[in-house]
Amino acid sequence: METTADDTGATTPWKATFALGCFAFLVVMFGTTLPTPLYPIYEQQYAISQLMVTVIYGVYAGGTIAALVLAGSWSDQLGRRPMVAASLVFSAVSALIFVFDMNLPSLLVGRVLSGISAGLATGAATVMVIELAPPARRHTATLLATAVNMGGLGLGPLVGGLLAEYAPWPTHLIFIVDLVLLALAAFGLAQVPETGTVARHPKLRPQNLTVPPEVRGVFVPAVIAGFAGFAVLGLFTAVTPAFLGKILGLHNLALTGLVVCIAFSASTLGQLFLGLVPRMALPLGCLLLAAGALVVAAAINLESLAVLIAGAILSGFGQGLAFRAGLTAVAAASLPTRRGEVTSTFFVMLYVAISLPVIGVGLWANLRDLRSAGIGFALIVAALSLMALAALLFDRRSRQRADPG
């Protein structure tokens, strides 16, 4: 039974520390997407191409992957709180670089550091938030950890766009605000108890990236769907400013941030929807993701903001549903002793999806034009989603034949 304070409705210590842990996680993820609406400004300021804009975004994902591979399991030995604190430090250094944004190389370094902060927080902060809740509330805590992650990613471009459009110092003020939030998050984190086990003699090594044979039937469709979904989120985060400005002729930075925020918010809703359709979540997510990608392609072709927003909602919702269903299925199919390895492999593949395809769009846009690049990319995502659906249905039929009872 939980504390009596819960029964009376009073705020209990776990609720306070849980909120502080969520806030630290939110602030880290918030900082990673702050530059999204600022890309048009950087494009003019540094006279860079659309390809370089996508590279700036891609190196962020590279930093995230490096942190996941090198330090994804370190919180099991060093504790959750030190790893979350490290993510706050990397995020703060990244924000400082953006405050002074001296040149293009420093901008790239800032994005790499931001990616590292996300990679450190993705594992450690998620587990910390879940462990801060009492056992009876762990399921709810898992949902909230997911919502905090995607909520922070969505709030970054929204707040960044609003301040860049309507406040002074468009490329500086938002990062000053971010530094203040990071300081508050660090103060709050100091009040949070350690939830993990700290090893006396930690043996820190890179995370093994493996997929055992018994998991591959579930892993393949899940990772294809997740790859397609994260590629869509990467598209909205890195290329939306160019689509709105160069194709739709809309240069309002707040609007850019809003469109990206809608995609991430829809993803959060999709993840929360999982409990209502547990068996159909992954195939339904694949279908919605494919449909959303086709709507995005139509929006680019029709030059319609309304259709683009509809595509953001549909593809975001499908991405969230397919992502959480796939992750849940992969974790359930894995042995407890190898669950960390398989989950880390899953996330690394997803962050590859957020970077390489988006850079491909930038290269395509440089060689031809942005319109055909966006339409082609959306069609590829739709095809990947349908491939994931086909692989999933094939795996289910194979399992039914193997176990007809």
C-alpha positions as CSV (number, residue, x, y, z in Angstrom):
1,M,0.0,0.0,0.0
2,E,1.2,3.5,-0.7
3,T,1.6,6.2,1.9
4,T,-1.4,7.5,3.8
5,A,-0.5,11.0,2.5
6,D,-1.6,9.7,-1.0
7,D,-5.0,8.8,0.5
8,T,-5.6,12.2,1.9
9,G,-4.5,13.9,-1.3
10,A,-1.4,15.6,0.3
11,T,1.7,16.0,-1.7
12,T,4.1,13.3,-0.7
13,P,7.9,13.3,-1.0
14,W,7.9,10.9,-3.9
15,K,5.6,13.2,-5.9
16,A,7.9,16.2,-5.3
17,T,11.1,14.3,-6.3
18,F,9.3,12.7,-9.2
19,A,8.3,16.2,-10.5
20,L,11.8,17.4,-10.2
21,G,13.2,14.4,-12.0
22,C,10.7,14.9,-14.8
23,F,11.6,18.6,-15.0
24,A,15.3,17.8,-15.4
25,F,14.5,15.4,-18.2
26,L,12.1,17.9,-19.9
27,V,14.7,20.7,-19.9
28,V,17.4,18.5,-21.5
29,M,15.1,17.4,-24.3
30,F,13.7,21.0,-24.6
31,G,17.2,22.3,-25.4
32,T,17.9,19.8,-28.2
33,T,15.3,21.2,-30.5
34,L,15.6,24.9,-29.7
35,P,17.5,25.7,-32.9
36,T,14.9,24.3,-35.3
37,P,13.1,27.6,-36.1
38,L,16.4,29.4,-36.3
39,Y,17.8,27.5,-39.2
40,P,16.6,30.1,-41.8
41,I,18.5,32.7,-39.8
42,Y,21.7,30.6,-39.7
43,E,21.3,29.9,-43.4
44,Q,21.5,33.6,-44.2
45,Q,24.0,34.4,-41.4
46,Y,26.5,31.8,-42.5
47,A,25.5,31.7,-46.2
48,I,25.1,27.9,-46.1
49,S,23.2,25.5,-48.3
50,Q,20.2,23.4,-47.4
51,L,22.6,20.4,-47.3
52,M,24.6,22.1,-44.6
53,V,21.5,22.8,-42.6
54,T,20.6,19.1,-42.6
55,V,24.2,18.3,-41.7
56,I,24.0,20.6,-38.7
57,Y,21.0,18.6,-37.6
58,G,22.6,15.2,-38.5
59,V,25.7,15.8,-36.3
60,Y,23.2,16.2,-33.3
61,A,22.0,12.7,-34.0
62,G,25.6,11.5,-34.3
63,G,26.3,12.9,-30.8
64,T,23.3,11.1,-29.5
65,I,24.3,7.8,-31.0
66,A,27.8,8.1,-29.7
67,A,26.5,8.7,-26.2
68,L,24.1,5.8,-26.4
69,V,26.8,3.4,-27.6
70,L,29.6,4.5,-25.3
71,A,27.6,5.4,-22.1
72,G,24.1,3.9,-22.6
73,S,24.5,1.5,-19.7
74,W,26.8,3.5,-17.4
75,S,23.9,4.6,-15.1
76,D,23.6,1.0,-14.0
77,Q,27.0,1.4,-12.3
78,L,27.5,5.1,-11.7
79,G,23.9,5.8,-10.7
80,R,21.1,7.6,-12.5
81,R,21.6,11.1,-11.0
82,P,25.3,11.6,-12.1
83,M,24.4,10.7,-15.7
84,V,21.5,13.1,-15.7
85,A,23.7,15.7,-14.2
86,A,26.2,15.1,-17.0
87,S,23.5,15.6,-19.6
88,L,22.6,18.9,-18.0
89,V,26.3,20.0,-18.2
90,F,26.6,19.1,-21.9
91,S,23.3,20.8,-22.6
92,A,24.5,24.0,-20.8
93,V,27.8,24.1,-22.7
94,S,25.9,23.7,-26.0
95,A,23.6,26.5,-25.0
96,L,26.6,28.8,-24.2
97,I,28.0,28.1,-27.6
98,F,24.7,29.1,-29.2
99,V,24.6,32.3,-27.1
100,F,27.9,33.4,-28.6
101,D,27.4,31.5,-32.0
102,M,30.7,32.7,-33.3
103,N,31.0,30.7,-36.5
104,L,29.7,27.6,-38.4
105,P,32.3,25.1,-36.8
106,S,31.2,26.2,-33.3
107,L,27.6,25.7,-34.3
108,L,28.4,22.1,-35.3
109,V,30.2,21.6,-32.0
110,G,27.2,22.9,-30.1
111,R,24.9,20.5,-31.9
112,V,27.2,17.5,-31.2
113,L,27.2,18.4,-27.5
114,S,23.4,18.8,-27.5
115,G,23.2,15.3,-29.1
116,I,25.4,13.9,-26.3
117,S,23.2,15.5,-23.7
118,A,20.1,13.8,-25.3
119,G,21.9,10.4,-25.5
120,L,22.9,10.5,-21.8
121,A,19.5,11.6,-20.7
122,T,17.4,9.2,-22.9
123,G,18.4,6.1,-20.9
124,A,19.4,7.4,-17.5
125,A,16.6,10.0,-17.0
126,T,13.9,7.7,-18.3
127,V,14.9,5.0,-15.8
128,M,15.3,7.5,-13.0
129,V,11.8,8.9,-13.6
130,I,10.3,5.4,-13.6
131,E,12.2,4.4,-10.4
132,L,11.2,7.6,-8.5
133,A,7.6,6.4,-8.6
134,P,6.3,3.7,-6.2
135,P,6.0,0.2,-7.7
136,A,2.2,0.6,-8.0
137,R,2.6,3.7,-10.1
138,R,5.4,2.4,-12.4
139,H,3.1,1.9,-15.4
140,T,1.9,5.5,-15.1
141,A,5.4,6.7,-14.6
142,T,6.5,5.0,-17.8
143,L,3.8,6.8,-19.8
144,L,4.8,10.1,-18.2
145,A,8.5,9.5,-18.9
146,T,7.6,9.1,-22.6
147,A,5.4,12.2,-22.5
148,V,8.1,14.2,-20.9
149,N,10.6,13.1,-23.6
150,M,8.4,14.0,-26.5
151,G,6.9,17.0,-24.8
152,G,10.3,18.5,-24.3
153,L,11.2,17.9,-27.9
154,G,8.0,19.6,-29.0
155,L,8.2,22.5,-26.7
156,G,11.7,23.4,-27.8
157,P,10.8,24.6,-31.4
158,L,7.5,26.2,-30.2
159,V,9.1,28.4,-27.5
160,G,12.2,29.0,-29.7
161,G,10.1,30.1,-32.6
162,L,7.9,32.4,-30.4
163,L,10.9,34.2,-28.9
164,A,12.8,34.4,-32.2
165,E,9.8,35.9,-33.9
166,Y,8.5,38.3,-31.3
167,A,11.3,39.0,-28.8
168,P,14.7,40.7,-29.2
169,W,17.9,38.9,-29.8
170,P,16.3,36.1,-32.0
171,T,19.4,33.8,-32.0
172,H,20.4,34.5,-28.4
173,L,17.5,35.1,-26.0
174,I,16.1,31.5,-26.2
175,F,19.5,30.0,-25.2
176,I,19.8,32.4,-22.3
177,V,16.3,31.3,-21.2
178,D,17.5,27.7,-21.6
179,L,20.6,28.3,-19.4
180,V,18.3,29.6,-16.6
181,L,16.0,26.5,-17.0
182,L,19.1,24.3,-16.8
183,A,20.3,26.0,-13.6
184,L,16.8,25.4,-12.1
185,A,16.9,21.8,-13.3
186,A,20.3,21.2,-11.7
187,F,19.1,22.7,-8.4
188,G,16.1,20.4,-8.5
189,L,18.1,17.4,-9.4
190,A,20.2,17.9,-6.3
191,Q,17.0,17.3,-4.3
192,V,16.3,14.0,-6.1
193,P,17.5,10.8,-4.4
194,E,19.6,8.3,-6.2
195,T,17.4,5.5,-7.5
196,G,20.1,3.2,-9.0
197,T,22.9,1.1,-7.6
198,V,26.4,2.7,-7.5
199,A,29.2,0.1,-8.1
200,R,32.3,0.3,-5.9
201,H,34.5,-0.5,-8.8
202,P,32.6,0.4,-11.9
203,K,33.6,-1.3,-15.2
204,L,32.6,1.2,-17.9
205,R,32.5,-0.2,-21.4
206,P,30.6,0.5,-24.6
207,Q,27.1,-0.9,-24.9
208,N,26.9,-4.1,-26.9
209,L,24.6,-3.8,-29.9
210,T,23.1,-7.2,-30.5
211,V,19.8,-8.7,-31.6
212,P,19.4,-12.4,-30.4
213,P,17.9,-14.8,-33.0
214,E,14.7,-15.3,-30.9
215,V,14.0,-11.5,-31.0
216,R,14.6,-10.9,-34.7
217,G,11.1,-11.7,-35.8
218,V,9.7,-9.0,-33.6
219,F,12.7,-6.7,-33.9
220,V,12.8,-6.3,-37.7
221,P,9.2,-4.9,-38.3
222,A,9.5,-2.8,-35.1
223,V,12.8,-1.2,-36.1
224,I,11.6,-0.6,-39.8
225,A,8.5,1.1,-38.5
226,G,10.5,3.0,-35.9
227,F,13.1,4.0,-38.5
228,A,10.4,5.4,-40.8
229,G,8.7,7.2,-37.9
230,F,11.9,8.8,-36.6
231,A,12.9,9.8,-40.1
232,V,9.6,11.7,-40.4
233,L,10.3,13.5,-37.1
234,G,13.8,14.3,-38.4
235,L,12.2,15.7,-41.5
236,F,9.9,18.0,-39.6
237,T,12.6,19.1,-37.2
238,A,15.4,19.8,-39.7
239,V,13.6,20.7,-43.0
240,T,10.2,22.3,-42.0
241,P,11.7,25.8,-41.9
242,A,12.9,25.4,-45.5
243,F,9.6,23.9,-46.6
244,L,7.6,26.7,-45.1
245,G,9.8,29.5,-46.3
246,K,10.9,28.3,-49.7
247,I,7.9,26.3,-50.9
248,L,5.0,27.8,-49.0
249,G,6.4,31.3,-48.7
250,L,5.8,31.4,-45.0
251,H,8.6,33.0,-43.0
252,N,7.1,33.3,-39.5
253,L,9.5,31.5,-37.1
254,A,6.7,31.0,-34.5
255,L,4.7,29.2,-37.2
256,T,7.7,27.0,-38.0
257,G,8.0,26.0,-34.3
258,L,4.3,25.3,-34.1
259,V,4.2,22.9,-37.0
260,V,7.2,20.9,-35.5
261,C,5.5,21.0,-32.1
262,I,2.3,19.6,-33.5
263,A,4.2,16.6,-34.9
264,F,5.8,15.8,-31.6
265,S,2.6,16.4,-29.7
266,A,0.8,14.0,-32.0
267,S,3.5,11.5,-31.3
268,T,2.9,11.8,-27.6
269,L,-0.8,11.2,-28.1
270,G,-0.1,8.2,-30.2
271,Q,2.1,6.7,-27.5
272,L,-0.6,7.2,-24.9
273,F,-3.1,5.6,-27.2
274,L,-1.3,2.3,-27.0
275,G,-3.3,0.9,-24.1
276,L,-6.5,1.1,-26.0
277,V,-5.4,-1.1,-28.9
278,P,-2.5,-3.2,-27.6
279,R,-2.7,-6.0,-30.2
280,M,-3.3,-3.7,-33.2
281,A,-1.0,-0.8,-32.1
282,L,2.0,-1.7,-34.3
283,P,0.1,-2.5,-37.6
284,L,-2.2,0.5,-37.0
285,G,0.7,2.8,-36.3
286,C,2.4,1.6,-39.6
287,L,-0.8,2.3,-41.6
288,L,-1.2,5.8,-40.0
289,L,2.5,6.6,-40.6
290,A,2.3,5.6,-44.2
291,A,-0.9,7.6,-44.7
292,G,0.6,10.6,-42.9
293,A,3.7,10.5,-45.1
294,L,1.6,10.5,-48.2
295,V,-0.4,13.5,-46.8
296,V,2.9,15.3,-46.3
297,A,3.9,14.6,-49.9
298,A,0.5,16.0,-51.0
299,A,1.0,19.1,-48.9
300,I,4.4,19.8,-50.6
301,N,2.9,19.3,-54.0
302,L,-0.2,21.4,-53.3
303,E,1.7,24.0,-51.3
304,S,-0.9,23.8,-48.5
305,L,-0.1,24.6,-44.9
306,A,-3.4,23.0,-43.8
307,V,-2.6,19.8,-45.5
308,L,1.0,19.9,-44.0
309,I,-0.4,20.2,-40.5
310,A,-2.8,17.3,-41.2
311,G,0.2,15.3,-42.3
312,A,2.1,16.3,-39.1
313,I,-0.8,15.1,-37.0
314,L,-1.3,11.8,-38.8
315,S,2.3,10.9,-39.2
316,G,3.2,12.0,-35.7
317,F,0.3,10.0,-34.2
318,G,1.3,6.9,-36.3
319,Q,4.9,7.3,-35.3
320,G,4.1,7.5,-31.6
321,L,1.8,4.5,-31.7
322,A,4.2,2.4,-33.8
323,F,7.3,3.4,-31.8
324,R,5.9,2.6,-28.4
325,A,4.3,-0.6,-29.6
326,G,7.5,-1.7,-31.2
327,L,9.6,-0.9,-28.2
328,T,7.2,-2.7,-25.9
329,A,7.2,-5.8,-28.2
330,V,11.0,-5.9,-28.5
331,A,11.5,-5.5,-24.7
332,A,8.9,-8.2,-24.0
333,A,10.6,-10.6,-26.5
334,S,14.0,-10.1,-25.0
335,L,15.5,-12.0,-22.1
336,P,15.9,-9.8,-19.0
337,T,19.6,-10.3,-19.0
338,R,19.9,-8.9,-22.6
339,R,17.0,-6.4,-22.6
340,G,19.4,-3.5,-22.2
341,E,21.5,-4.5,-25.2
342,V,18.5,-5.1,-27.5
343,T,16.8,-1.8,-26.4
344,S,20.0,0.2,-27.0
345,T,20.4,-1.4,-30.4
346,F,16.8,-0.4,-31.2
347,F,17.4,3.3,-30.1
348,V,20.7,3.5,-32.1
349,M,18.8,2.4,-35.2
350,L,16.2,5.1,-34.6
351,Y,18.7,7.9,-34.2
352,V,20.4,6.8,-37.4
353,A,17.0,7.3,-39.0
354,I,16.8,10.8,-37.6
355,S,20.1,11.8,-39.2
356,L,21.2,10.0,-42.4
357,P,17.9,10.2,-44.4
358,V,17.5,13.9,-43.5
359,I,21.1,14.6,-44.8
360,G,20.0,12.7,-47.9
361,V,17.1,15.1,-48.3
362,G,19.6,18.0,-48.1
363,L,21.8,16.4,-50.7
364,W,18.8,15.7,-53.0
365,A,17.7,19.3,-52.6
366,N,21.1,20.6,-53.6
367,L,21.3,18.4,-56.7
368,R,17.7,19.0,-57.8
369,D,15.2,21.0,-55.8
370,L,13.6,21.0,-52.3
371,R,10.1,20.1,-53.6
372,S,11.1,16.9,-55.2
373,A,13.4,16.0,-52.3
374,G,10.5,16.4,-49.8
375,I,8.0,14.5,-51.9
376,G,10.5,11.7,-52.6
377,F,11.5,11.4,-49.0
378,A,7.8,11.2,-47.9
379,L,7.2,8.4,-50.4
380,I,10.2,6.5,-49.2
381,V,8.9,6.7,-45.6
382,A,5.4,5.5,-46.7
383,A,7.1,2.5,-48.5
384,L,9.1,1.7,-45.3
385,S,6.0,1.8,-43.2
386,L,4.2,-0.6,-45.5
387,M,7.3,-2.9,-45.5
388,A,7.2,-2.9,-41.7
389,L,3.5,-3.8,-41.8
390,A,4.1,-6.7,-44.3
391,A,7.0,-8.0,-42.2
392,L,4.8,-7.8,-39.1
393,L,2.0,-9.7,-40.7
394,F,4.4,-12.3,-42.0
395,D,5.9,-12.9,-38.6
396,R,2.5,-13.3,-37.0
397,R,1.4,-15.8,-39.6
398,S,4.7,-17.7,-39.1
399,R,4.1,-17.8,-35.3
400,Q,0.5,-19.0,-35.8
401,R,1.7,-21.9,-38.0
402,A,4.4,-22.8,-35.6
403,D,1.9,-22.8,-32.7
404,P,-1.6,-23.5,-34.0
405,G,-3.0,-24.0,-30.5
